Structures are given as structure tokens and as C-alpha cells.
């Protein structure tokens, strides 16, 4: 094959990937518009877009309040949380070389649930605002879980098998602690804990959006700097080392980034399942293993999944919105089966 043919093929692949990212952005924008127009109070799409264009001080104060104080924060939080979990799941699968890896694999989400349950149960005795205490506790316990996994990896070597086994141990530890708190809690407190664990975007506000956006702004450039090394790691650890990749340091750095993204994502909205597992597989099926395209596409697919689940939750239960964590778990199962069957068919052919 001539150099001109290779160059032409490369340019075609670049155009296809650019079109793919642009299509994903347009799809996300469309789903966000539908999400803004969907909810217990009827609001046609055109009316919602006019209220959005008019700003928070628009002529119709009722529509402005609904859109800018309730629906827009919920939609933006869905985008940020879905993108965070999509990227976190992708990088977990990359550094562990495990298709079943996600933020849940290392027990990060279970740790966040324990921290939130602890704050809900004992937080009344602390001089901290209630809306801040549970997210702060979830964030701290998630980072503590990451630190525990890192210590285990340092003691026994930081290979993927050690990280997975340490993560499973941390997962069961924090799940057991969650159950212990639920057993000890009064019925009123137990109801609050269970609702938090369901996962709901209705907890979103502009402060939580700003915090999660700041975390993403700090973490994503670090991961973007390592896209070449992460792509090389997907070809195998030995191959990556032969190309000069410091695999051990890369795993530790990415593990910290994943912990921060997961902590920021689940601290404010609760446990959201399957997005961090399914979104990377869907993105990989479309874009291949090149992390320059795969990472932004995983973020977009995660955002599309979560905002789409928000629309579905409002549609299924117009009077009382279902927790989005339940919806993502339900729709994530057939999506995961479809990906598994497609992968199996590809391996047989």
C-alpha cells in the first residue's frame, strides 16, 4: 500500500471520527432540550426554549423559575455526572484491562453511599448545613476508599489483578458498613438513606454544578495529557512498557483521577449504576481504541445515557419523578446484554 493511500485512509478515519463526535454533541443537545421541556408542569418545547433564551429574569416569572431553578440545574447535572462516570468507567477499564471495570468495581460508589448514610444518620449533631454535609461526607469517604486501594496496591504491587481484588474487598467492606447503618437507623432516617442511595438528579443546584464542573476542569486535562499512554496500555502492558510508558505511575495517576471524578459525580446525586460500565463499551464500539476520540465520546455517551434516563423517568411517572438511578439500572441491563452479544458475534466471525 502506498504512502498516499495510507494518508488518505487516515484522513477518512479522522473525518469519520469528527462527524461521530459532532453527531453525539447534537444528539446530547437535542435530549437536553427535551429534558428541559419534560416534567410535572406542562411546558411545550418551544416555550421552554423561549424561557431559556429570555434568561432567569424573563417576562414570565413562573416559567423562568421552573426552568432556571429546577429543570436547568437538573439537566446540567445529568450532563456532568454522566460525562464524569463515562470517563471514569473508561479509564478504569483501561488501567485494569477488564471489560467489567467501573467506578463500582473498586468500591468507590459504595464508599460514597456509606459516607452519605453516616452524615444523614449523625449529621444533626454537627454545625454544618444539611445540604452540604451528605455530599461532603460522600466525597471524603470515596477518596478514603481510593486511598485504601492504593495502599493495598503499594503493599502487594500495583498490577491490575491486585487493584481489582483490593477494590472488591473495599466494595464489600463499605457495603457491609452501609447495611450496618441501615440496621441501626430509625425508620425516618432509613427512608432518607435509601432515597439517597437510589440516585436522583433532583438534588442538583447551581452550587453542586459549579463544584463538579471545577473537579472536571482539574481532572480532564490530566487525563487528556496521557491519551497516548492510555492508548498504548490498551495494546497490552508489555507493549506499553516497550514504548516507554511508566505503567505503574500511570495507573496511580489515573486511579486518583477516577476517584475524584466518581466522588464529585455521586456526592451530590447518589448512586448511579451502569453508566460507568455501559457508556465506555458503547463508545468503544463506535470509535475504536484511540483515546483522543474515545475519551470525549465516552463522556458524551455517558451524558446522553443519563439525561435520556432523566427524560424516561419523567415520562414513566409524570406526577412523581422516578429516581434516575433506578432507570439507569433497568435500561443498562439490556444495553449491556446487547454489547456482550455483539462482542461475542465479532469474536466468532
Secondary structure as a PSIPRED ss2 file (coil, helix, strand):
# PSIPRED VFORMAT (PSIPRED V4.0)

   1 X C   1.000  0.000  0.000
   2 X C   1.000  0.000  0.000
   3 X H   0.000  1.000  0.000
   4 X H   0.000  1.000  0.000
   5 X H   0.000  1.000  0.000
   6 X H   0.000  1.000  0.000
   7 X H   0.000  1.000  0.000
   8 X H   0.000  1.000  0.000
   9 X H   0.000  1.000  0.000
  10 X H   0.000  1.000  0.000
  11 X H   0.000  1.000  0.000
  12 X H   0.000  1.000  0.000
  13 X H   0.000  1.000  0.000
  14 X H   0.000  1.000  0.000
  15 X H   0.000  1.000  0.000
  16 X H   0.000  1.000  0.000
  17 X H   0.000  1.000  0.000
  18 X H   0.000  1.000  0.000
  19 X H   0.000  1.000  0.000
  20 X H   0.000  1.000  0.000
  21 X H   0.000  1.000  0.000
  22 X H   0.000  1.000  0.000
  23 X H   0.000  1.000  0.000
  24 X H   0.000  1.000  0.000
  25 X H   0.000  1.000  0.000
  26 X H   0.000  1.000  0.000
  27 X H   0.000  1.000  0.000
  28 X H   0.000  1.000  0.000
  29 X H   0.000  1.000  0.000
  30 X H   0.000  1.000  0.000
  31 X H   0.000  1.000  0.000
  32 X H   0.000  1.000  0.000
  33 X H   0.000  1.000  0.000
  34 X H   0.000  1.000  0.000
  35 X H   0.000  1.000  0.000
  36 X H   0.000  1.000  0.000
  37 X H   0.000  1.000  0.000
  38 X C   1.000  0.000  0.000
  39 X C   1.000  0.000  0.000
  40 X C   1.000  0.000  0.000
  41 X C   1.000  0.000  0.000
  42 X C   1.000  0.000  0.000
  43 X C   1.000  0.000  0.000
  44 X C   1.000  0.000  0.000
  45 X H   0.000  1.000  0.000
  46 X H   0.000  1.000  0.000
  47 X H   0.000  1.000  0.000
  48 X H   0.000  1.000  0.000
  49 X H   0.000  1.000  0.000
  50 X H   0.000  1.000  0.000
  51 X H   0.000  1.000  0.000
  52 X H   0.000  1.000  0.000
  53 X H   0.000  1.000  0.000
  54 X H   0.000  1.000  0.000
  55 X C   1.000  0.000  0.000
  56 X C   1.000  0.000  0.000
  57 X C   1.000  0.000  0.000
  58 X C   1.000  0.000  0.000
  59 X C   1.000  0.000  0.000
  60 X C   1.000  0.000  0.000
  61 X H   0.000  1.000  0.000
  62 X H   0.000  1.000  0.000
  63 X H   0.000  1.000  0.000
  64 X H   0.000  1.000  0.000
  65 X H   0.000  1.000  0.000
  66 X H   0.000  1.000  0.000
  67 X H   0.000  1.000  0.000
  68 X H   0.000  1.000  0.000
  69 X H   0.000  1.000  0.000
  70 X H   0.000  1.000  0.000
  71 X H   0.000  1.000  0.000
  72 X H   0.000  1.000  0.000
  73 X H   0.000  1.000  0.000
  74 X H   0.000  1.000  0.000
  75 X H   0.000  1.000  0.000
  76 X H   0.000  1.000  0.000
  77 X H   0.000  1.000  0.000
  78 X H   0.000  1.000  0.000
  79 X H   0.000  1.000  0.000
  80 X H   0.000  1.000  0.000
  81 X H   0.000  1.000  0.000
  82 X H   0.000  1.000  0.000
  83 X H   0.000  1.000  0.000
  84 X H   0.000  1.000  0.000
  85 X H   0.000  1.000  0.000
  86 X H   0.000  1.000  0.000
  87 X H   0.000  1.000  0.000
  88 X H   0.000  1.000  0.000
  89 X H   0.000  1.000  0.000
  90 X H   0.000  1.000  0.000
  91 X H   0.000  1.000  0.000
  92 X H   0.000  1.000  0.000
  93 X H   0.000  1.000  0.000
  94 X H   0.000  1.000  0.000
  95 X H   0.000  1.000  0.000
  96 X H   0.000  1.000  0.000
  97 X C   1.000  0.000  0.000
  98 X C   1.000  0.000  0.000
  99 X C   1.000  0.000  0.000
 100 X C   1.000  0.000  0.000
 101 X C   1.000  0.000  0.000
 102 X C   1.000  0.000  0.000
 103 X C   1.000  0.000  0.000
 104 X C   1.000  0.000  0.000
 105 X C   1.000  0.000  0.000
 106 X C   1.000  0.000  0.000
 107 X C   1.000  0.000  0.000
 108 X H   0.000  1.000  0.000
 109 X H   0.000  1.000  0.000
 110 X H   0.000  1.000  0.000
 111 X H   0.000  1.000  0.000
 112 X H   0.000  1.000  0.000
 113 X H   0.000  1.000  0.000
 114 X H   0.000  1.000  0.000
 115 X H   0.000  1.000  0.000
 116 X H   0.000  1.000  0.000
 117 X H   0.000  1.000  0.000
 118 X H   0.000  1.000  0.000
 119 X H   0.000  1.000  0.000
 120 X H   0.000  1.000  0.000
 121 X H   0.000  1.000  0.000
 122 X H   0.000  1.000  0.000
 123 X H   0.000  1.000  0.000
 124 X H   0.000  1.000  0.000
 125 X H   0.000  1.000  0.000
 126 X C   1.000  0.000  0.000
 127 X C   1.000  0.000  0.000
 128 X C   1.000  0.000  0.000
 129 X C   1.000  0.000  0.000
 130 X H   0.000  1.000  0.000
 131 X H   0.000  1.000  0.000
 132 X H   0.000  1.000  0.000
 133 X H   0.000  1.000  0.000
 134 X H   0.000  1.000  0.000
 135 X H   0.000  1.000  0.000
 136 X H   0.000  1.000  0.000
 137 X H   0.000  1.000  0.000
 138 X H   0.000  1.000  0.000
 139 X H   0.000  1.000  0.000
 140 X H   0.000  1.000  0.000
 141 X H   0.000  1.000  0.000
 142 X H   0.000  1.000  0.000
 143 X H   0.000  1.000  0.000
 144 X H   0.000  1.000  0.000
 145 X H   0.000  1.000  0.000
 146 X H   0.000  1.000  0.000
 147 X H   0.000  1.000  0.000
 148 X H   0.000  1.000  0.000
 149 X H   0.000  1.000  0.000
 150 X H   0.000  1.000  0.000
 151 X H   0.000  1.000  0.000
 152 X H   0.000  1.000  0.000
 153 X H   0.000  1.000  0.000
 154 X H   0.000  1.000  0.000
 155 X H   0.000  1.000  0.000
 156 X H   0.000  1.000  0.000
 157 X C   1.000  0.000  0.000
 158 X C   1.000  0.000  0.000
 159 X C   1.000  0.000  0.000
 160 X H   0.000  1.000  0.000
 161 X H   0.000  1.000  0.000
 162 X H   0.000  1.000  0.000
 163 X H   0.000  1.000  0.000
 164 X H   0.000  1.000  0.000
 165 X H   0.000  1.000  0.000
 166 X H   0.000  1.000  0.000
 167 X H   0.000  1.000  0.000
 168 X H   0.000  1.000  0.000
 169 X H   0.000  1.000  0.000
 170 X H   0.000  1.000  0.000
 171 X H   0.000  1.000  0.000
 172 X H   0.000  1.000  0.000
 173 X H   0.000  1.000  0.000
 174 X H   0.000  1.000  0.000
 175 X H   0.000  1.000  0.000
 176 X H   0.000  1.000  0.000
 177 X H   0.000  1.000  0.000
 178 X H   0.000  1.000  0.000
 179 X H   0.000  1.000  0.000
 180 X H   0.000  1.000  0.000
 181 X H   0.000  1.000  0.000
 182 X H   0.000  1.000  0.000
 183 X H   0.000  1.000  0.000
 184 X H   0.000  1.000  0.000
 185 X C   1.000  0.000  0.000
 186 X C   1.000  0.000  0.000
 187 X H   0.000  1.000  0.000
 188 X H   0.000  1.000  0.000
 189 X H   0.000  1.000  0.000
 190 X H   0.000  1.000  0.000
 191 X H   0.000  1.000  0.000
 192 X H   0.000  1.000  0.000
 193 X H   0.000  1.000  0.000
 194 X H   0.000  1.000  0.000
 195 X H   0.000  1.000  0.000
 196 X H   0.000  1.000  0.000
 197 X H   0.000  1.000  0.000
 198 X H   0.000  1.000  0.000
 199 X C   1.000  0.000  0.000
 200 X C   1.000  0.000  0.000
 201 X H   0.000  1.000  0.000
 202 X H   0.000  1.000  0.000
 203 X H   0.000  1.000  0.000
 204 X C   1.000  0.000  0.000
 205 X C   1.000  0.000  0.000
 206 X H   0.000  1.000  0.000
 207 X H   0.000  1.000  0.000
 208 X H   0.000  1.000  0.000
 209 X H   0.000  1.000  0.000
 210 X H   0.000  1.000  0.000
 211 X H   0.000  1.000  0.000
 212 X H   0.000  1.000  0.000
 213 X H   0.000  1.000  0.000
 214 X H   0.000  1.000  0.000
 215 X H   0.000  1.000  0.000
 216 X H   0.000  1.000  0.000
 217 X H   0.000  1.000  0.000
 218 X H   0.000  1.000  0.000
 219 X H   0.000  1.000  0.000
 220 X H   0.000  1.000  0.000
 221 X H   0.000  1.000  0.000
 222 X H   0.000  1.000  0.000
 223 X H   0.000  1.000  0.000
 224 X H   0.000  1.000  0.000
 225 X H   0.000  1.000  0.000
 226 X C   1.000  0.000  0.000
 227 X H   0.000  1.000  0.000
 228 X H   0.000  1.000  0.000
 229 X H   0.000  1.000  0.000
 230 X H   0.000  1.000  0.000
 231 X H   0.000  1.000  0.000
 232 X H   0.000  1.000  0.000
 233 X H   0.000  1.000  0.000
 234 X H   0.000  1.000  0.000
 235 X C   1.000  0.000  0.000
 236 X C   1.000  0.000  0.000
 237 X H   0.000  1.000  0.000
 238 X H   0.000  1.000  0.000
 239 X H   0.000  1.000  0.000
 240 X H   0.000  1.000  0.000
 241 X H   0.000  1.000  0.000
 242 X H   0.000  1.000  0.000
 243 X C   1.000  0.000  0.000
 244 X C   1.000  0.000  0.000
 245 X C   1.000  0.000  0.000
 246 X C   1.000  0.000  0.000
 247 X H   0.000  1.000  0.000
 248 X H   0.000  1.000  0.000
 249 X H   0.000  1.000  0.000
 250 X H   0.000  1.000  0.000
 251 X H   0.000  1.000  0.000
 252 X H   0.000  1.000  0.000
 253 X H   0.000  1.000  0.000
 254 X H   0.000  1.000  0.000
 255 X H   0.000  1.000  0.000
 256 X H   0.000  1.000  0.000
 257 X H   0.000  1.000  0.000
 258 X H   0.000  1.000  0.000
 259 X H   0.000  1.000  0.000
 260 X H   0.000  1.000  0.000
 261 X H   0.000  1.000  0.000
 262 X H   0.000  1.000  0.000
 263 X H   0.000  1.000  0.000
 264 X H   0.000  1.000  0.000
 265 X H   0.000  1.000  0.000
 266 X H   0.000  1.000  0.000
 267 X H   0.000  1.000  0.000
 268 X H   0.000  1.000  0.000
 269 X H   0.000  1.000  0.000
 270 X C   1.000  0.000  0.000
 271 X C   1.000  0.000  0.000
 272 X C   1.000  0.000  0.000
 273 X C   1.000  0.000  0.000
 274 X C   1.000  0.000  0.000
 275 X H   0.000  1.000  0.000
 276 X H   0.000  1.000  0.000
 277 X H   0.000  1.000  0.000
 278 X H   0.000  1.000  0.000
 279 X H   0.000  1.000  0.000
 280 X H   0.000  1.000  0.000
 281 X H   0.000  1.000  0.000
 282 X H   0.000  1.000  0.000
 283 X H   0.000  1.000  0.000
 284 X H   0.000  1.000  0.000
 285 X H   0.000  1.000  0.000
 286 X H   0.000  1.000  0.000
 287 X H   0.000  1.000  0.000
 288 X C   1.000  0.000  0.000
 289 X C   1.000  0.000  0.000
 290 X C   1.000  0.000  0.000
 291 X H   0.000  1.000  0.000
 292 X H   0.000  1.000  0.000
 293 X H   0.000  1.000  0.000
 294 X H   0.000  1.000  0.000
 295 X H   0.000  1.000  0.000
 296 X H   0.000  1.000  0.000
 297 X H   0.000  1.000  0.000
 298 X H   0.000  1.000  0.000
 299 X H   0.000  1.000  0.000
 300 X H   0.000  1.000  0.000
 301 X H   0.000  1.000  0.000
 302 X H   0.000  1.000  0.000
 303 X H   0.000  1.000  0.000
 304 X H   0.000  1.000  0.000
 305 X H   0.000  1.000  0.000
 306 X H   0.000  1.000  0.000
 307 X H   0.000  1.000  0.000
 308 X H   0.000  1.000  0.000
 309 X H   0.000  1.000  0.000
 310 X H   0.000  1.000  0.000
 311 X H   0.000  1.000  0.000
 312 X H   0.000  1.000  0.000
 313 X H   0.000  1.000  0.000
 314 X H   0.000  1.000  0.000
 315 X H   0.000  1.000  0.000
 316 X H   0.000  1.000  0.000
 317 X C   1.000  0.000  0.000
 318 X C   1.000  0.000  0.000
 319 X C   1.000  0.000  0.000
 320 X C   1.000  0.000  0.000
 321 X C   1.000  0.000  0.000
 322 X C   1.000  0.000  0.000
 323 X C   1.000  0.000  0.000
 324 X H   0.000  1.000  0.000
 325 X H   0.000  1.000  0.000
 326 X H   0.000  1.000  0.000
 327 X H   0.000  1.000  0.000
 328 X H   0.000  1.000  0.000
 329 X H   0.000  1.000  0.000
 330 X H   0.000  1.000  0.000
 331 X H   0.000  1.000  0.000
 332 X H   0.000  1.000  0.000
 333 X H   0.000  1.000  0.000
 334 X H   0.000  1.000  0.000
 335 X H   0.000  1.000  0.000
 336 X H   0.000  1.000  0.000
 337 X H   0.000  1.000  0.000
 338 X H   0.000  1.000  0.000
 339 X H   0.000  1.000  0.000
 340 X H   0.000  1.000  0.000
 341 X H   0.000  1.000  0.000
 342 X H   0.000  1.000  0.000
 343 X H   0.000  1.000  0.000
 344 X H   0.000  1.000  0.000
 345 X H   0.000  1.000  0.000
 346 X H   0.000  1.000  0.000
 347 X H   0.000  1.000  0.000
 348 X H   0.000  1.000  0.000
 349 X C   1.000  0.000  0.000
